[in-house]
Structures are given as C-alpha cells and as structure tokens.
Amino acid sequence: MTSESEDFVVGDPPDGPPWPVDFLADLHAGLYPDDPELLGRVYADPEACRVLEALERVADDLRRLGRSALGEAE
C-alpha cells in the first residue's frame, strides 16, 4: 500500500489488442505518458475506442453532476 504522498507508478503498457480495461482506464486518466506509437495502436482498435468513449461519457456525466451539486449552470 502506498501513502498519499507517493506518486502512483504504472508498469509498462500491455501488448494489445485486446487491451485490458484497467489499462484503458489508466490511459484515459493520464497515467501513461503521451506516446504516439502506443496511442496509435490503441486508437486503431475499435473495441478500445468504444471503451475510451464510454469512459469519457462517464467523466462528462460526473462533471455535470458536480456542477449541478454546486448549483452551477450546465
């Protein structure tokens, strides 16, 4: 278990496709550096794109809910 002061470290990206959903979630969260080769391989996979799009929709929903809870306009 790591303390809050430690940086989260991810391992090497997996070989894919198929891409593990945990990896795609970490990629979406920005835990992997922007690597054009890796991103090209991920975005060439239609299933990975569907997962990343779903993650983005969830993130958008959470942002909207947060603004609503604070009384801000959407």
N, C-alpha and C positions, 0 to 999 in steps of 0.2 A: 504494500500500500504506500502511495506517495503522499507527501504533505502538500498543502495548497501552494506552498512557495516553490515547489519543484515544477519544472516545465514537463508537460506531457510529451513523451517521445514515442513516435510510431516507428515501426520497423520498415523494412524495405517493402515496396509495393508488391502485391502478389502478381503472379503471371496470370494473365487472363486474355480473352474471356474464357469462361464466365468469370465475372468479378464478384467477390463476396460482398454482400450488402453492407457488412460492417466497414469494409474498405471504402465503399462508395460514400457512406455516411461521413467517414473521416475525411475523405477527399472534399466533399461538399462543405464540411465545416472548416476547411482551410488548414488541416493538419499536415498536408503534404505540400512541398514547395511546387510552384508552377513549373512543371517540366513539360515542354511542348510535345516530346515524344510520348510520354505517359498519357497526357491529356488526349492526344490524337488517337491513341489506341483505345482509350476508354470511350471517347465520343464516336468512334467507329462502330461500337457495339450498340445496336438498337435497344437491347434489354437494359444496359447500363444507362442509356439516355432516359428511358422510362423511369427508372429508379431515381435518377438525379432530378428529373422534372417533378416527381412526386415529393421528393424532399424539399424542393423549392416551394411547392404549393403549401406544404405544411409550415415552412418557415414564414411564408406570406400570411397564412392564417394566424399564426402566433403573433406576428407583428400587429395585425389588425386587432386581434383580441386585446393585446397590450394597450393599444391606443384607446380602444373602447373602454377598458377598465380605468384608464386615466381621464376619461371624458374628452379625449381629443377627437377631432373630426377625422373620418377616413379619407 
